[in-house]
Amino acid sequence: MDKYDYIIIGAGASGLLLANAMANDSFFNSKRILLLDKNAKKTNDRTWCFWEKGPGQFDTIVKKEWNTVHFESKKLSQRTLIAPYTYKMIQGIDFYTHYLNKINNSPAITFIQEEVIDLVENSEIVTVKTRNNSYTGSYIFNSIFNYSMTKNQKRYPVLQQHFKGWVIQTQKPVFDPKEITYMDFSVPQKGNTRFMYVLPYSTHTALIEYTLFSEHLLDKQEYEEELKIYIKSRFLCDSFEIVEKEYGSIPMTSYDFRENHTNRIRYIGTAGGWAKPSTGYTLMSTAKKIPLVIEFIKNGKPLSKLNLKNKFWFYDLLFLDVLYANNANGHKVFESLFSKLKPQKVFKFLDEETNLKEDITFINACPKLPFIKAFFNRLF
């Protein structure tokens, strides 16, 4: 049975970024590190998007950038330049290839394609069981998320950002490659918070996602029907080719995932609650948290004690309480924000970089009554 100092389960964003951080830190040169994933990570199964000011750490693998954001609802239609921010997109295959190549050059890290089926912990080690083998590690970083982690509690609502997306190619030029449609709430809400998200690659090619912030998933056919209707009505396009597809669900909850940690097992990424609860954006949130995890490891602090909560956790909690209480009116929150604030101010708040004065400005831009109710419900 192979013995490792650290075992990372899952070669998604958090697993690869953690492994890469270890590979680049001399502290780990003498350690044995294992990275496990059931997939070879050779398919383009998803995209990551984010905004930032100027150059960033992912620029070498960014596929496309945009400088204009389009927001649409029944009562509001606006297109805004977002400088000094740029909206950026990374394809999954480019991310996997880039970081696996870097990790494969590290003598400290071994990547093995196997599916983990069980973890057995004792006071000294954790045994990681796969379909065909067993490995032991002193500390485990597990990025495998399951909604059952959040279900045995009633204190925090659990919603999902769920979506189905198509990369389509059209015969005629119908897209503006200079702008993204960040949220288009003009689609029927049907008792939920529903919008379209459009990332044009060129005048003929774009990723279009039908996205919901709600408690339950839809039948897959419903996502596809809504995509067809939107493409035809919004872009007057009857004929197109579906080049790629993606489908996913990201948890939206302020549940404290530390309850799942043990002395030797730390959950990371979505499984650790690293997805931004109010939006589902994960990549930049993860990139900010990886250095904190590395410092905890190097200082010998118990990983179960790493607390990533801040004031924005409470803001997100109130937002999710509002969405959970009346999901049909979620579009009104975003409509209010984008009608009263520039996108730059929204982005800065969602990046958790605002001061208290800016927080108050953001809060004042939200519909008052539902948030006041949510606040007092949390107090009492």
C-alpha positions in Angstrom: 0.0 0.0 0.0 1.6 3.3 -1.1 2.1 5.9 1.6 1.8 9.6 0.8 2.1 12.8 2.9 -0.8 14.5 1.1 -3.5 13.0 -1.2 -5.6 15.4 -3.3 -8.9 13.9 -4.5 -10.3 15.5 -7.7 -8.3 17.2 -10.5 -10.8 20.1 -11.0 -10.0 23.7 -10.3 -9.3 23.4 -6.6 -7.4 20.1 -6.8 -5.1 21.3 -9.7 -4.5 24.7 -8.2 -3.6 23.2 -4.8 -1.3 20.6 -6.4 0.3 23.4 -8.5 0.9 25.6 -5.4 2.6 22.6 -3.7 4.7 22.0 -6.8 5.9 25.6 -6.7 6.7 25.7 -3.0 10.1 24.3 -1.8 8.4 23.3 1.5 6.9 20.4 -0.4 10.0 19.3 -2.3 10.6 16.4 0.1 7.0 15.4 0.4 5.1 12.7 -1.5 1.8 14.0 -3.0 -0.8 12.0 -4.9 -3.5 13.5 -7.1 -6.4 11.2 -7.9 -9.3 11.7 -10.4 -11.6 9.2 -12.1 -11.2 11.1 -15.4 -8.1 11.7 -17.6 -9.2 15.4 -17.9 -8.8 15.3 -21.6 -12.2 16.6 -22.6 -13.6 20.2 -22.7 -16.4 19.6 -20.2 -16.9 23.1 -18.8 -15.8 26.7 -18.8 -14.7 29.1 -16.1 -15.5 32.8 -16.3 -14.4 35.7 -14.1 -13.6 39.3 -14.1 -10.5 41.1 -13.0 -8.5 44.3 -13.4 -5.6 44.1 -15.8 -3.3 41.1 -16.3 -3.8 38.0 -14.1 -2.4 34.6 -13.2 -4.6 32.7 -15.8 -3.9 35.0 -18.8 -1.9 32.4 -20.7 -4.9 30.1 -20.9 -7.7 32.7 -21.3 -9.6 31.9 -24.5 -11.6 35.0 -24.9 -12.0 38.5 -23.2 -14.8 41.0 -23.3 -15.0 44.7 -22.2 -18.8 45.2 -22.4 -21.6 43.7 -20.3 -25.2 43.5 -21.4 -28.0 43.2 -18.8 -31.6 42.7 -19.9 -34.9 42.4 -18.1 -38.5 43.3 -18.7 -37.9 46.8 -17.4 -34.2 47.4 -18.1 -31.8 47.0 -21.1 -28.3 48.3 -20.8 -24.9 47.8 -22.3 -21.9 49.1 -20.3 -18.2 49.2 -20.7 -16.7 47.6 -17.6 -13.2 49.1 -17.6 -11.0 48.8 -15.6 -12.4 45.2 -15.4 -12.2 42.7 -18.2 -14.5 39.6 -18.3 -12.4 36.5 -19.1 -13.2 32.9 -20.0 -11.1 29.7 -19.7 -12.0 26.5 -21.4 -11.8 23.4 -19.2 -9.5 21.5 -21.5 -7.0 24.4 -21.6 -7.0 24.6 -17.8 -6.5 20.8 -17.3 -3.8 20.6 -19.9 -1.9 23.6 -18.6 -1.9 22.5 -14.9 -1.4 18.8 -15.5 1.6 19.5 -17.6 3.1 21.7 -14.8 2.3 19.1 -12.2 3.7 16.2 -14.2 7.0 18.0 -14.2 7.1 18.0 -10.4 9.0 15.1 -8.8 6.9 15.4 -5.7 3.5 14.8 -7.3 2.0 11.7 -8.9 -1.3 11.9 -10.9 -3.3 8.6 -11.1 -6.6 8.1 -12.9 -8.7 6.2 -10.5 -12.1 6.6 -8.9 -12.2 7.0 -5.1 -14.9 4.9 -3.5 -14.2 5.2 0.2 -12.1 7.0 2.9 -11.2 5.3 6.2 -9.6 7.5 8.8 -7.8 6.6 12.0 -5.7 8.7 14.4 -2.6 8.5 12.3 -3.6 8.1 8.6 -6.4 8.0 6.1 -6.8 5.1 3.8 -8.1 6.1 0.3 -9.8 3.2 -1.5 -10.3 3.2 -5.2 -11.8 0.7 -7.5 -8.6 -1.3 -7.8 -6.2 0.0 -5.2 -5.7 1.6 -1.7 -3.4 4.4 -0.8 -2.7 6.0 2.6 -2.1 9.6 3.3 -1.3 11.7 6.4 -3.7 14.4 5.1 -6.4 14.3 2.5 -7.8 17.2 0.5 -11.1 16.2 -1.0 -12.8 18.2 -3.7 -15.6 15.7 -4.4 -18.9 17.4 -3.6 -22.3 15.7 -2.9 -25.5 17.5 -2.1 -26.0 15.1 0.8 -23.3 17.1 2.6 -25.8 20.0 3.1 -29.1 18.1 3.5 -29.0 17.1 7.2 -29.6 20.7 8.4 -32.4 23.3 8.1 -30.5 26.4 9.2 -29.2 27.4 5.8 -31.2 27.2 2.6 -29.6 25.2 -0.2 -30.3 26.4 -3.8 -28.6 25.5 -7.0 -27.2 27.4 -9.9 -28.0 24.9 -12.6 -27.6 25.3 -16.3 -27.4 23.7 -19.7 -25.3 25.4 -22.3 -24.6 25.0 -26.0 -21.8 26.3 -28.1 -23.5 27.0 -31.4 -22.3 27.9 -34.8 -24.7 29.9 -37.1 -24.7 30.4 -40.8 -25.2 34.1 -40.6 -23.4 36.6 -38.3 -25.8 37.2 -35.3 -23.5 37.8 -32.3 -21.6 40.8 -31.1 -18.2 39.4 -30.1 -17.3 42.5 -28.1 -20.0 42.0 -25.4 -21.3 39.3 -23.1 -24.9 39.0 -22.1 -24.3 38.7 -18.4 -28.0 38.1 -17.5 -31.0 38.2 -19.7 -34.2 38.0 -17.5 -36.5 38.7 -20.4 -37.2 35.0 -20.6 -40.3 33.6 -18.8 -39.5 33.2 -15.1 -42.1 30.4 -14.4 -41.9 30.8 -10.6 -38.1 30.7 -10.5 -35.1 32.9 -11.1 -34.2 32.2 -14.7 -31.9 33.9 -17.2 -29.9 33.5 -20.3 -26.1 33.9 -20.4 -24.3 34.5 -23.7 -20.6 34.4 -24.4 -19.9 35.2 -28.1 -16.6 33.9 -29.4 -17.2 35.4 -32.9 -20.0 36.8 -35.0 -21.0 33.2 -35.8 -20.2 31.3 -32.6 -21.3 31.6 -29.0 -21.8 29.7 -25.8 -25.5 30.2 -24.7 -26.6 28.9 -21.3 -30.0 28.6 -19.8 -29.4 29.2 -16.1 -31.6 29.0 -13.0 -31.0 30.0 -9.3 -33.5 27.6 -7.7 -33.9 24.7 -5.4 -34.7 21.9 -7.9 -33.3 20.8 -11.3 -35.4 20.7 -14.5 -35.9 17.9 -16.9 -33.1 18.1 -19.4 -35.5 18.5 -22.2 -36.8 21.8 -20.7 -33.4 23.4 -20.7 -33.1 22.5 -24.4 -36.5 23.8 -25.3 -35.8 27.1 -23.7 -32.5 27.4 -25.5 -34.1 26.7 -28.8 -36.8 29.3 -28.2 -34.3 31.9 -27.1 -31.9 31.4 -30.0 -34.8 31.8 -32.4 -36.5 34.8 -30.8 -33.4 36.7 -29.6 -31.1 36.1 -32.7 -33.8 35.4 -35.3 -31.9 32.2 -36.0 -33.6 29.0 -37.1 -30.6 27.1 -38.3 -27.5 26.4 -36.2 -25.1 23.7 -35.4 -24.5 22.6 -31.8 -20.7 22.3 -31.5 -20.4 21.5 -27.8 -22.6 21.0 -24.8 -22.2 21.5 -21.1 -24.5 20.8 -18.1 -23.9 21.5 -14.5 -25.2 22.3 -11.0 -23.3 24.5 -8.5 -24.5 24.7 -4.8 -25.6 28.1 -3.6 -25.6 28.0 0.2 -24.0 29.6 3.2 -23.9 26.3 5.0 -20.7 25.9 7.0 -18.9 23.1 5.3 -16.3 22.9 8.1 -18.8 20.5 9.8 -17.6 17.9 7.3 -13.9 18.3 8.0 -12.0 15.9 10.3 -8.5 16.0 11.8 -7.0 14.6 8.6 -9.6 15.3 5.9 -10.2 18.8 4.6 -12.8 19.5 1.9 -11.8 22.0 -0.7 -13.4 23.8 -3.7 -17.1 23.4 -4.0 -17.1 20.6 -1.4 -15.4 23.1 1.0 -18.0 25.8 0.4 -15.6 27.8 -1.8 -18.1 28.6 -4.5 -19.4 32.1 -4.0 -22.9 31.4 -2.4 -24.7 34.3 -4.1 -23.4 33.6 -7.6 -21.8 30.2 -8.0 -18.6 31.7 -9.3 -15.8 29.5 -8.1 -12.4 29.9 -9.9 -11.2 33.2 -8.5 -12.7 32.4 -5.1 -10.6 29.2 -5.1 -7.5 31.0 -6.3 -7.7 33.4 -3.3 -8.2 30.6 -0.8 -5.4 28.2 -2.0 -2.6 30.4 -0.5 -4.4 30.4 2.9 -4.5 26.6 2.8 -0.8 26.4 1.9 0.2 28.7 4.8 -1.9 26.6 7.3 -0.1 23.5 6.1 3.4 25.1 6.4 2.6 26.5 9.8 1.4 23.1 11.1 -2.0 24.4 12.1 -5.0 22.0 12.2 -6.7 22.3 8.8 -10.1 21.9 10.4 -9.6 25.2 12.1 -9.2 27.3 8.9 -12.1 29.7 8.9 -12.9 31.4 5.7 -16.0 33.3 6.9 -16.2 37.1 6.6 -18.9 39.8 6.4 -19.7 38.8 2.9 -20.8 35.3 4.1 -23.6 37.0 6.0 -24.6 39.2 3.0 -24.7 36.1 0.9 -26.8 34.3 3.5 -29.4 37.1 3.5 -29.5 37.1 -0.4 -30.1 33.3 -0.4 -32.8 33.7 2.3 -34.6 36.2 0.0 -34.3 33.9 -3.1 -35.4 30.9 -1.1 -38.5 32.7 0.3 -39.7 33.9 -3.0 -37.7 32.5 -5.9 -40.0 34.0 -8.5 -38.9 37.5 -7.7 -35.2 36.9 -7.9 -35.0 38.9 -11.1 -36.2 42.0 -9.3 -33.1 41.9 -7.1 -30.7 42.0 -10.0 -32.8 44.4 -11.9 -32.7 46.8 -9.0 -28.9 46.4 -8.6 -28.1 47.0 -12.3 -30.5 49.9 -12.6 -28.9 51.8 -9.6 -25.3 50.7 -9.8 -22.6 50.5 -12.4 -21.4 46.9 -13.2 -18.0 47.8 -11.8 -19.5 48.4 -8.3 -21.4 45.1 -8.5 -18.3 43.3 -9.5 -16.3 44.9 -6.7 -18.9 43.8 -4.1 -19.0 40.3 -5.5 -15.2 40.1 -5.4 -15.6 40.9 -1.7 -13.3 43.9 -2.0 -15.7 46.7 -0.8 -15.4 48.7 2.4 -18.3 49.3 4.7 -19.4 52.5 3.0 -19.5 50.7 -0.4 -21.4 47.8 1.3 -24.1 50.2 2.4 -24.4 51.6 -1.1 -24.8 48.1 -2.5 -27.3 47.1 0.1 -29.4 50.3 -0.5 -29.6 49.3 -4.2 -31.4 46.1 -3.3 -35.2 45.9 -2.8 -35.6 46.9 0.8 -38.6 44.9 2.2 -37.5 41.3 1.4 -34.0 42.0 2.8 -35.3 43.6 5.9 -37.5 40.6 6.5 -34.6 38.2 5.9 -32.4 40.2 8.3 -34.9 40.1 11.2 -35.7 36.5 10.6 -32.0 35.7 11.1 -31.9 37.8 14.2 -34.9 36.3 15.8 
